[in-house]
Amino acid sequence: MTGLTKKVQETLNYLQGAGIGAVDFGLILGSGLGELAEEIENPVRVPYTEIPHFPVSTVVGHAGQLVYGTLAGKQVLAMQGRFHYYEGYSMQEVTYPVRVMQALKAHSLIVTNACGGVNENFVPGDLMLINDQINFMGANPLIGSNEEELGPRFSDMSQAFTPSYRQTAQKVGEKLGLTLKEGVYMGFSGPTYETPAEIRFARTIGADAVGMSTVPEVIVAVHGGMKVLGVSCITNLAAGMQASLNHEEVVATTERVKSQFKTLVKETLAAL
């Protein structure tokens, strides 16, 4: 048993002892979006601080716990708050919870984030289904020795975001009267917001939104054979497109659209 595999097994043993069983869907809930976890039925809550080998979330708007139970008829394990590369964690630490979800037999991951809009047709409050991603974070969680039991040395990222899941979400959006955007999410390391020049660059190479998360988790999800649905909340327009940027606006915008967001995720979960 290799180092990472051994750590995952120790975490798995602890979580199973805490009452967490098999999982269908993993959920990663971004800034201001963690309230969805409060709707999980028969919840088992485990603070990150109690879990062996887990990092601790340090960002405002992130509760910092796992919540396990039933949501929309599916067994889910939700991260109420995620980890970021800019917090000083390694890419392997950032993505460690996804490895644990895979060990709990989760076949799919729903990943959410709050991000900046680069596409000039977007407005704050839009919900965007991610159809592809650009890794501009300067690192990759799969760098290093590959553990074949976890996934292949070279992962095919051609369809990192499962097309059929996105189609289902679009149909749910139509039923709910929501106009869902689709686009490419570009991951920067942070913690600084991007410069106007970086945003012009991002738009030129095909990005529709920018953020400081999601990309590593999706890489590891694909490496481990999971299907993926990505949903971004466009909380602000990116640098150079509005006067200034701040985290308070991010949280305020997600507060405004959280009802739509929660309904979309729950209804999509039920339909998958």
Phi and psi restraints in degrees (value plus and minus 20) as a CYANA .aco file:
   2 THR   PHI    -101.0   -61.0
   2 THR   PSI     153.2   193.2
   3 GLY   PHI     -76.4   -36.4
   3 GLY   PSI     -72.8   -32.8
   4 LEU   PHI     -85.8   -45.8
   4 LEU   PSI     -63.4   -23.4
   5 THR   PHI     -80.1   -40.1
   5 THR   PSI     -59.5   -19.5
   6 LYS   PHI     -85.9   -45.9
   6 LYS   PSI     -63.5   -23.5
   7 LYS   PHI     -81.7   -41.7
   7 LYS   PSI     -65.7   -25.7
   8 VAL   PHI     -79.9   -39.9
   8 VAL   PSI     -60.9   -20.9
   9 GLN   PHI     -83.5   -43.5
   9 GLN   PSI     -61.0   -21.0
  10 GLU   PHI     -85.3   -45.3
  10 GLU   PSI     -60.8   -20.8
  11 THR   PHI     -83.8   -43.8
  11 THR   PSI     -63.9   -23.9
  12 LEU   PHI     -79.4   -39.4
  12 LEU   PSI     -65.0   -25.0
  13 ASN   PHI     -79.5   -39.5
  13 ASN   PSI     -62.0   -22.0
  14 TYR   PHI     -85.2   -45.2
  14 TYR   PSI     -67.2   -27.2
  15 LEU   PHI     -85.3   -45.3
  15 LEU   PSI     -59.4   -19.4
  16 GLN   PHI     -84.3   -44.3
  16 GLN   PSI     -57.3   -17.3
  17 GLY   PHI     -85.9   -45.9
  17 GLY   PSI     -45.4    -5.4
  18 ALA   PHI    -106.6   -66.6
  18 ALA   PSI     -20.1    19.9
  19 GLY   PHI      82.6   122.6
  19 GLY   PSI      -8.1    31.9
  20 ILE   PHI    -113.7   -73.7
  20 ILE   PSI     103.3   143.3
  21 GLY   PHI    -127.9   -87.9
  21 GLY   PSI    -171.9  -131.9
  22 ALA   PHI     -83.2   -43.2
  22 ALA   PSI     126.8   166.8
  23 VAL   PHI    -141.3  -101.3
  23 VAL   PSI     119.4   159.4
  24 ASP   PHI    -109.4   -69.4
  24 ASP   PSI     -74.7   -34.7
  25 PHE   PHI    -142.8  -102.8
  25 PHE   PSI     112.2   152.2
  26 GLY   PHI    -108.4   -68.4
  26 GLY   PSI     123.0   163.0
  27 LEU   PHI    -144.2  -104.2
  27 LEU   PSI     109.2   149.2
  28 ILE   PHI    -133.7   -93.7
  28 ILE   PSI      95.5   135.5
  29 LEU   PHI    -125.4   -85.4
  29 LEU   PSI      98.6   138.6
  30 GLY   PHI    -103.5   -63.5
  30 GLY   PSI    -189.2  -149.2
  31 SER   PHI     -71.7   -31.7
  31 SER   PSI     102.7   142.7
  32 GLY   PHI      56.0    96.0
  32 GLY   PSI     -20.9    19.1
  33 LEU   PHI    -128.8   -88.8
  33 LEU   PSI     -15.8    24.2
  34 GLY   PHI     -89.5   -49.5
  34 GLY   PSI     -32.7     7.3
  35 GLU   PHI     -81.0   -41.0
  35 GLU   PSI     -44.4    -4.4
  36 LEU   PHI     -76.8   -36.8
  36 LEU   PSI     -52.9   -12.9
  37 ALA   PHI     -84.7   -44.7
  37 ALA   PSI     -41.6    -1.6
  38 GLU   PHI     -90.5   -50.5
  38 GLU   PSI     -34.4     5.6
  39 GLU   PHI    -114.5   -74.5
  39 GLU   PSI     -19.5    20.5
  40 ILE   PHI     -90.1   -50.1
  40 ILE   PSI     111.6   151.6
  41 GLU   PHI    -105.0   -65.0
  41 GLU   PSI     128.4   168.4
  42 ASN   PHI      27.7    67.7
  42 ASN   PSI      34.8    74.8
  43 PRO   PHI     -93.9   -53.9
  43 PRO   PSI     124.8   164.8
  44 VAL   PHI    -134.8   -94.8
  44 VAL   PSI      97.3   137.3
  45 ARG   PHI    -128.3   -88.3
  45 ARG   PSI     110.3   150.3
  46 VAL   PHI    -150.9  -110.9
  46 VAL   PSI      92.0   132.0
  47 PRO   PHI     -82.0   -42.0
  47 PRO   PSI     122.7   162.7
  48 TYR   PHI     -75.9   -35.9
  48 TYR   PSI     -54.1   -14.1
  49 THR   PHI     -82.8   -42.8
  49 THR   PSI     -39.3     0.7
  50 GLU   PHI    -115.9   -75.9
  50 GLU   PSI     -28.7    11.3
  51 ILE   PHI    -114.1   -74.1
  51 ILE   PSI     105.2   145.2
  52 PRO   PHI     -75.8   -35.8
  52 PRO   PSI     111.3   151.3
  53 HIS   PHI      52.6    92.6
  53 HIS   PSI     -13.4    26.6
  54 PHE   PHI    -107.3   -67.3
  54 PHE   PSI     118.2   158.2
  55 PRO   PHI     -90.4   -50.4
  55 PRO   PSI    -199.1  -159.1
  56 VAL   PHI    -144.7  -104.7
  56 VAL   PSI     111.8   151.8
  57 SER   PHI     -94.4   -54.4
  57 SER   PSI     113.4   153.4
  58 THR   PHI    -137.2   -97.2
  58 THR   PSI     -11.2    28.8
  59 VAL   PHI    -118.5   -78.5
  59 VAL   PSI     117.7   157.7
  60 VAL   PHI     -79.6   -39.6
  60 VAL   PSI     114.0   154.0
  61 GLY   PHI      75.6   115.6
  61 GLY   PSI     -19.7    20.3
  62 HIS   PHI    -136.8   -96.8
  62 HIS   PSI      97.7   137.7
  63 ALA   PHI     -90.2   -50.2
  63 ALA   PSI     -56.2   -16.2
  64 GLY   PHI      63.9   103.9
  64 GLY   PSI      31.3    71.3
  65 GLN   PHI    -175.6  -135.6
  65 GLN   PSI     137.1   177.1
  66 LEU   PHI    -111.3   -71.3
  66 LEU   PSI     120.0   160.0
  67 VAL   PHI    -147.6  -107.6
  67 VAL   PSI     101.9   141.9
  68 TYR   PHI    -135.0   -95.0
  68 TYR   PSI     120.8   160.8
  69 GLY   PHI     143.4   183.4
  69 GLY   PSI    -174.0  -134.0
  70 THR   PHI    -128.4   -88.4
  70 THR   PSI     111.0   151.0
  71 LEU   PHI    -157.7  -117.7
  71 LEU   PSI     103.4   143.4
  72 ALA   PHI      33.9    73.9
  72 ALA   PSI      15.9    55.9
  73 GLY   PHI      61.1   101.1
  73 GLY   PSI     -16.5    23.5
  74 LYS   PHI    -134.0   -94.0
  74 LYS   PSI     127.6   167.6
  75 GLN   PHI    -100.6   -60.6
  75 GLN   PSI     101.1   141.1
  76 VAL   PHI    -145.8  -105.8
  76 VAL   PSI     133.0   173.0
  77 LEU   PHI    -143.9  -103.9
  77 LEU   PSI      92.1   132.1
  78 ALA   PHI    -124.5   -84.5
  78 ALA   PSI     114.3   154.3
  79 MET   PHI    -109.8   -69.8
  79 MET   PSI      91.6   131.6
  80 GLN   PHI    -111.4   -71.4
  80 GLN   PSI      60.8   100.8
  81 GLY   PHI      88.7   128.7
  81 GLY   PSI     114.9   154.9
  82 ARG   PHI    -137.2   -97.2
  82 ARG   PSI     158.9   198.9
  83 PHE   PHI    -130.1   -90.1
  83 PHE   PSI     129.1   169.1
  84 HIS   PHI    -145.6  -105.6
  84 HIS   PSI     128.5   168.5
  85 TYR   PHI     -78.6   -38.6
  85 TYR   PSI     -57.8   -17.8
  86 TYR   PHI     -89.4   -49.4
  86 TYR   PSI     -33.8     6.2
  87 GLU   PHI     -95.6   -55.6
  87 GLU   PSI     -25.8    14.2
  88 GLY   PHI      81.2   121.2
  88 GLY   PSI     -17.8    22.2
  89 TYR   PHI    -100.4   -60.4
  89 TYR   PSI     131.6   171.6
  90 SER   PHI     -92.2   -52.2
  90 SER   PSI     142.6   182.6
  91 MET   PHI     -80.0   -40.0
  91 MET   PSI     -53.8   -13.8
  92 GLN   PHI     -87.7   -47.7
  92 GLN   PSI     -56.0   -16.0
  93 GLU   PHI     -90.7   -50.7
  93 GLU   PSI     -61.2   -21.2
  94 VAL   PHI     -77.1   -37.1
  94 VAL   PSI     -59.0   -19.0
  95 THR   PHI    -118.5   -78.5
  95 THR   PSI     -18.4    21.6
  96 TYR   PHI     -74.9   -34.9
  96 TYR   PSI     -62.1   -22.1
  97 PRO   PHI     -79.3   -39.3
  97 PRO   PSI     -50.4   -10.4
  98 VAL   PHI     -87.5   -47.5
  98 VAL   PSI     -57.5   -17.5
  99 ARG   PHI     -81.4   -41.4
  99 ARG   PSI     -59.9   -19.9
 100 VAL   PHI     -86.8   -46.8
 100 VAL   PSI     -61.1   -21.1
 101 MET   PHI     -79.0   -39.0
 101 MET   PSI     -61.8   -21.8
 102 GLN   PHI     -83.5   -43.5
 102 GLN   PSI     -58.5   -18.5
 103 ALA   PHI     -85.9   -45.9
 103 ALA   PSI     -47.9    -7.9
 104 LEU   PHI    -106.3   -66.3
 104 LEU   PSI      -9.0    31.0
 105 LYS   PHI      54.4    94.4
 105 LYS   PSI      -0.6    39.4
 106 ALA   PHI     -84.1   -44.1
 106 ALA   PSI     109.2   149.2
 107 HIS   PHI    -113.4   -73.4
 107 HIS   PSI     -33.1     6.9
 108 SER   PHI    -164.4  -124.4
 108 SER   PSI     136.7   176.7
 109 LEU   PHI    -150.0  -110.0
 109 LEU   PSI     110.9   150.9
 110 ILE   PHI    -128.9   -88.9
 110 ILE   PSI      96.3   136.3
 111 VAL   PHI    -134.4   -94.4
 111 VAL   PSI     113.5   153.5
 112 THR   PHI    -145.6  -105.6
 112 THR   PSI     137.9   177.9
 113 ASN   PHI    -177.3  -137.3
 113 ASN   PSI     142.9   182.9
 114 ALA   PHI    -123.2   -83.2
 114 ALA   PSI     112.5   152.5
 115 CYS   PHI    -168.5  -128.5
 115 CYS   PSI     151.6   191.6
 116 GLY   PHI    -115.2   -75.2
 116 GLY   PSI     118.5   158.5
 117 GLY   PHI    -101.6   -61.6
 117 GLY   PSI     109.2   149.2
 118 VAL   PHI    -125.6   -85.6
 118 VAL   PSI     -56.5   -16.5
 119 ASN   PHI     -81.5   -41.5
 119 ASN   PSI     106.8   146.8
 120 GLU   PHI     -91.3   -51.3
 120 GLU   PSI     -28.5    11.5
 121 ASN   PHI    -110.9   -70.9
 121 ASN   PSI     -23.7    16.3
 122 PHE   PHI    -108.0   -68.0
 122 PHE   PSI     131.9   171.9
 123 VAL   PHI    -151.5  -111.5
 123 VAL   PSI     132.4   172.4
 124 PRO   PHI     -75.9   -35.9
 124 PRO   PSI     113.7   153.7
 125 GLY   PHI      83.9   123.9
 125 GLY   PSI     -33.4     6.6
 126 ASP   PHI     -84.8   -44.8
 126 ASP   PSI     127.4   167.4
 127 LEU   PHI    -126.6   -86.6
 127 LEU   PSI     110.3   150.3
 128 MET   PHI    -140.0  -100.0
 128 MET   PSI     106.4   146.4
 129 LEU   PHI    -101.1   -61.1
 129 LEU   PSI     107.9   147.9
 130 ILE   PHI    -100.0   -60.0
 130 ILE   PSI     104.8   144.8
 131 ASN   PHI    -126.9   -86.9
 131 ASN   PSI     -28.7    11.3
 132 ASP   PHI    -189.6  -149.6
 132 ASP   PSI     150.5   190.5
 133 GLN   PHI    -161.9  -121.9
 133 GLN   PSI     137.8   177.8
 134 ILE   PHI    -142.3  -102.3
 134 ILE   PSI     104.0   144.0
 135 ASN   PHI    -110.7   -70.7
 135 ASN   PSI      82.8   122.8
 136 PHE   PHI    -138.0   -98.0
 136 PHE   PSI       9.1    49.1
 137 MET   PHI    -110.4   -70.4
 137 MET   PSI     -27.6    12.4
 138 GLY   PHI      60.6   100.6
 138 GLY   PSI      -9.6    30.4
 139 ALA   PHI    -177.5  -137.5
 139 ALA   PSI     148.2   188.2
 140 ASN   PHI    -163.8  -123.8
 140 ASN   PSI     111.6   151.6
 141 PRO   PHI     -85.8   -45.8
 141 PRO   PSI     -31.6     8.4
 142 LEU   PHI    -115.1   -75.1
 142 LEU   PSI     -19.1    20.9
 143 ILE   PHI     -85.2   -45.2
 143 ILE   PSI     117.9   157.9
 144 GLY   PHI      95.2   135.2
 144 GLY   PSI    -192.5  -152.5
 145 SER   PHI     -85.9   -45.9
 145 SER   PSI     121.0   161.0
 146 ASN   PHI    -115.0   -75.0
 146 ASN   PSI     114.1   154.1
 147 GLU   PHI    -119.6   -79.6
 147 GLU   PSI      85.4   125.4
 148 GLU   PHI     -77.9   -37.9
 148 GLU   PSI     -48.9    -8.9
 149 GLU   PHI     -89.0   -49.0
 149 GLU   PSI     -36.0     4.0
 150 LEU   PHI    -116.2   -76.2
 150 LEU   PSI     -46.8    -6.8
 151 GLY   PHI     145.2   185.2
 151 GLY   PSI     154.3   194.3
 152 PRO   PHI     -96.4   -56.4
 152 PRO   PSI     138.5   178.5
 153 ARG   PHI     -78.0   -38.0
 153 ARG   PSI     -64.0   -24.0
 154 PHE   PHI    -137.8   -97.8
 154 PHE   PSI      94.9   134.9
 155 SER   PHI    -113.0   -73.0
 155 SER   PSI     115.6   155.6
 156 ASP   PHI    -101.7   -61.7
 156 ASP   PSI      96.0   136.0
 157 MET   PHI    -122.4   -82.4
 157 MET   PSI      -1.7    38.3
 158 SER   PHI     -78.7   -38.7
 158 SER   PSI     -59.0   -19.0
 159 GLN   PHI    -151.8  -111.8
 159 GLN   PSI      42.9    82.9
 160 ALA   PHI     -80.5   -40.5
 160 ALA   PSI     -55.1   -15.1
 161 PHE   PHI    -124.4   -84.4
 161 PHE   PSI      96.7   136.7
 162 THR   PHI     -81.9   -41.9
 162 THR   PSI      95.1   135.1
 163 PRO   PHI     -75.8   -35.8
 163 PRO   PSI     -61.8   -21.8
 164 SER   PHI     -85.5   -45.5
 164 SER   PSI     -53.6   -13.6
 165 TYR   PHI     -86.2   -46.2
 165 TYR   PSI     -61.2   -21.2
 166 ARG   PHI     -85.9   -45.9
 166 ARG   PSI     -59.6   -19.6
 167 GLN   PHI     -83.4   -43.4
 167 GLN   PSI     -60.7   -20.7
 168 THR   PHI     -82.1   -42.1
 168 THR   PSI     -64.3   -24.3
 169 ALA   PHI     -82.9   -42.9
 169 ALA   PSI     -58.5   -18.5
 170 GLN   PHI     -83.3   -43.3
 170 GLN   PSI     -61.8   -21.8
 171 LYS   PHI     -84.1   -44.1
 171 LYS   PSI     -60.7   -20.7
 172 VAL   PHI     -83.4   -43.4
 172 VAL   PSI     -62.7   -22.7
 173 GLY   PHI     -79.2   -39.2
 173 GLY   PSI     -62.7   -22.7
 174 GLU   PHI     -81.1   -41.1
 174 GLU   PSI     -63.7   -23.7
 175 LYS   PHI     -82.5   -42.5
 175 LYS   PSI     -54.5   -14.5
 176 LEU   PHI    -106.2   -66.2
 176 LEU   PSI     -25.0    15.0
 177 GLY   PHI      57.6    97.6
 177 GLY   PSI       3.7    43.7
 178 LEU   PHI    -120.9   -80.9
 178 LEU   PSI     116.6   156.6
 179 THR   PHI    -114.7   -74.7
 179 THR   PSI      84.5   124.5
 180 LEU   PHI    -112.0   -72.0
 180 LEU   PSI     108.8   148.8
 181 LYS   PHI    -100.5   -60.5
 181 LYS   PSI     143.2   183.2
 182 GLU   PHI    -150.5  -110.5
 182 GLU   PSI     127.1   167.1
 183 GLY   PHI    -198.0  -158.0
 183 GLY   PSI    -198.2  -158.2
 184 VAL   PHI    -117.2   -77.2
 184 VAL   PSI     109.7   149.7
 185 TYR   PHI    -119.6   -79.6
 185 TYR   PSI     109.4   149.4
 186 MET   PHI    -131.9   -91.9
 186 MET   PSI     104.3   144.3
 187 GLY   PHI    -115.4   -75.4
 187 GLY   PSI     101.8   141.8
 188 PHE   PHI    -124.5   -84.5
 188 PHE   PSI     140.3   180.3
 189 SER   PHI     -92.2   -52.2
 189 SER   PSI     -52.7   -12.7
 190 GLY   PHI      48.7    88.7
 190 GLY   PSI    -190.8  -150.8
 191 PRO   PHI    -104.0   -64.0
 191 PRO   PSI     -23.7    16.3
 192 THR   PHI     -90.7   -50.7
 192 THR   PSI     125.7   165.7
 193 TYR   PHI     -90.0   -50.0
 193 TYR   PSI     139.3   179.3
 194 GLU   PHI     -89.2   -49.2
 194 GLU   PSI     137.0   177.0
 195 THR   PHI    -103.7   -63.7
 195 THR   PSI     140.6   180.6
 196 PRO   PHI     -75.6   -35.6
 196 PRO   PSI     -56.2   -16.2
 197 ALA   PHI     -86.5   -46.5
 197 ALA   PSI     -59.7   -19.7
 198 GLU   PHI     -85.3   -45.3
 198 GLU   PSI     -54.3   -14.3
 199 ILE   PHI     -90.4   -50.4
 199 ILE   PSI     -59.2   -19.2
 200 ARG   PHI     -81.8   -41.8
 200 ARG   PSI     -60.3   -20.3
 201 PHE   PHI     -81.8   -41.8
 201 PHE   PSI     -67.2   -27.2
 202 ALA   PHI     -79.2   -39.2
 202 ALA   PSI     -63.4   -23.4
 203 ARG   PHI     -85.9   -45.9
 203 ARG   PSI     -59.5   -19.5
 204 THR   PHI     -82.2   -42.2
 204 THR   PSI     -57.2   -17.2
 205 ILE   PHI    -111.2   -71.2
 205 ILE   PSI     -16.2    23.8
 206 GLY   PHI      90.7   130.7
 206 GLY   PSI      -9.7    30.3
 207 ALA   PHI    -101.5   -61.5
 207 ALA   PSI     123.3   163.3
 208 ASP   PHI    -125.6   -85.6
 208 ASP   PSI     -40.6    -0.6
 209 ALA   PHI    -172.3  -132.3
 209 ALA   PSI     133.7   173.7
 210 VAL   PHI    -149.7  -109.7
 210 VAL   PSI     127.6   167.6
 211 GLY   PHI    -182.3  -142.3
 211 GLY   PSI    -195.5  -155.5
 212 MET   PHI    -139.8   -99.8
 212 MET   PSI       6.4    46.4
 213 SER   PHI    -169.9  -129.9
 213 SER   PSI    -180.8  -140.8
 214 THR   PHI      50.7    90.7
 214 THR   PSI     -72.0   -32.0
 215 VAL   PHI     -74.6   -34.6
 215 VAL   PSI     -69.5   -29.5
 216 PRO   PHI     -82.4   -42.4
 216 PRO   PSI     -62.6   -22.6
 217 GLU   PHI     -82.3   -42.3
 217 GLU   PSI     -58.9   -18.9
 218 VAL   PHI     -88.2   -48.2
 218 VAL   PSI     -59.3   -19.3
 219 ILE   PHI     -78.8   -38.8
 219 ILE   PSI     -65.6   -25.6
 220 VAL   PHI     -91.4   -51.4
 220 VAL   PSI     -55.3   -15.3
 221 ALA   PHI     -80.5   -40.5
 221 ALA   PSI     -66.4   -26.4
 222 VAL   PHI     -85.3   -45.3
 222 VAL   PSI     -60.5   -20.5
 223 HIS   PHI     -77.5   -37.5
 223 HIS   PSI     -57.8   -17.8
 224 GLY   PHI    -110.5   -70.5
 224 GLY   PSI     -11.9    28.1
 225 GLY   PHI      64.4   104.4
 225 GLY   PSI      -2.4    37.6
 226 MET   PHI    -104.6   -64.6
 226 MET   PSI     129.8   169.8
 227 LYS   PHI    -102.7   -62.7
 227 LYS   PSI     130.1   170.1
 228 VAL   PHI    -154.9  -114.9
 228 VAL   PSI     114.7   154.7
 229 LEU   PHI    -140.6  -100.6
 229 LEU   PSI     107.0   147.0
 230 GLY   PHI    -135.4   -95.4
 230 GLY   PSI     111.6   151.6
 231 VAL   PHI    -148.0  -108.0
 231 VAL   PSI     102.0   142.0
 232 SER   PHI    -127.7   -87.7
 232 SER   PSI     119.1   159.1
 233 CYS   PHI    -119.6   -79.6
 233 CYS   PSI      97.8   137.8
 234 ILE   PHI     -98.1   -58.1
 234 ILE   PSI      84.3   124.3
 235 THR   PHI    -113.5   -73.5
 235 THR   PSI     -38.8     1.2
 236 ASN   PHI    -181.7  -141.7
 236 ASN   PSI     146.1   186.1
 237 LEU   PHI    -108.2   -68.2
 237 LEU   PSI     124.8   164.8
 238 ALA   PHI     -91.0   -51.0
 238 ALA   PSI     153.1   193.1
 239 ALA   PHI     -73.0   -33.0
 239 ALA   PSI     116.8   156.8
 240 GLY   PHI      68.5   108.5
 240 GLY   PSI     -31.2     8.8
 241 MET   PHI    -125.9   -85.9
 241 MET   PSI     -32.0     8.0
 242 GLN   PHI    -168.1  -128.1
 242 GLN   PSI     149.3   189.3
 243 ALA   PHI     -82.6   -42.6
 243 ALA   PSI     -64.7   -24.7
 244 SER   PHI    -175.2  -135.2
 244 SER   PSI     149.5   189.5
 245 LEU   PHI    -147.6  -107.6
 245 LEU   PSI     119.8   159.8
 246 ASN   PHI    -176.4  -136.4
 246 ASN   PSI     134.9   174.9
 247 HIS   PHI     -88.0   -48.0
 247 HIS   PSI     -48.2    -8.2
 248 GLU   PHI     -81.1   -41.1
 248 GLU   PSI     -58.2   -18.2
 249 GLU   PHI     -85.8   -45.8
 249 GLU   PSI     -58.0   -18.0
 250 VAL   PHI     -78.0   -38.0
 250 VAL   PSI     -70.0   -30.0
 251 VAL   PHI     -86.4   -46.4
 251 VAL   PSI     -59.3   -19.3
 252 ALA   PHI     -84.4   -44.4
 252 ALA   PSI     -60.8   -20.8
 253 THR   PHI     -89.0   -49.0
 253 THR   PSI     -61.9   -21.9
 254 THR   PHI     -84.6   -44.6
 254 THR   PSI     -52.8   -12.8
 255 GLU   PHI     -81.8   -41.8
 255 GLU   PSI     -59.7   -19.7
 256 ARG   PHI     -88.5   -48.5
 256 ARG   PSI     -56.0   -16.0
 257 VAL   PHI    -127.2   -87.2
 257 VAL   PSI     -13.8    26.2
 258 LYS   PHI     -82.6   -42.6
 258 LYS   PSI     -50.9   -10.9
 259 SER   PHI     -83.8   -43.8
 259 SER   PSI     -66.7   -26.7
 260 GLN   PHI     -81.9   -41.9
 260 GLN   PSI     -64.0   -24.0
 261 PHE   PHI     -80.8   -40.8
 261 PHE   PSI     -68.9   -28.9
 262 LYS   PHI     -82.5   -42.5
 262 LYS   PSI     -62.2   -22.2
 263 THR   PHI     -84.5   -44.5
 263 THR   PSI     -62.3   -22.3
 264 LEU   PHI     -80.2   -40.2
 264 LEU   PSI     -67.6   -27.6
 265 VAL   PHI     -85.9   -45.9
 265 VAL   PSI     -64.1   -24.1
 266 LYS   PHI     -83.4   -43.4
 266 LYS   PSI     -66.1   -26.1
 267 GLU   PHI     -86.8   -46.8
 267 GLU   PSI     -56.0   -16.0
 268 THR   PHI     -88.3   -48.3
 268 THR   PSI     -63.7   -23.7
 269 LEU   PHI     -75.1   -35.1
 269 LEU   PSI     -65.6   -25.6
 270 ALA   PHI     -82.6   -42.6
 270 ALA   PSI     -51.6   -11.6
 271 ALA   PHI    -106.1   -66.1
 271 ALA   PSI     -37.4     2.6
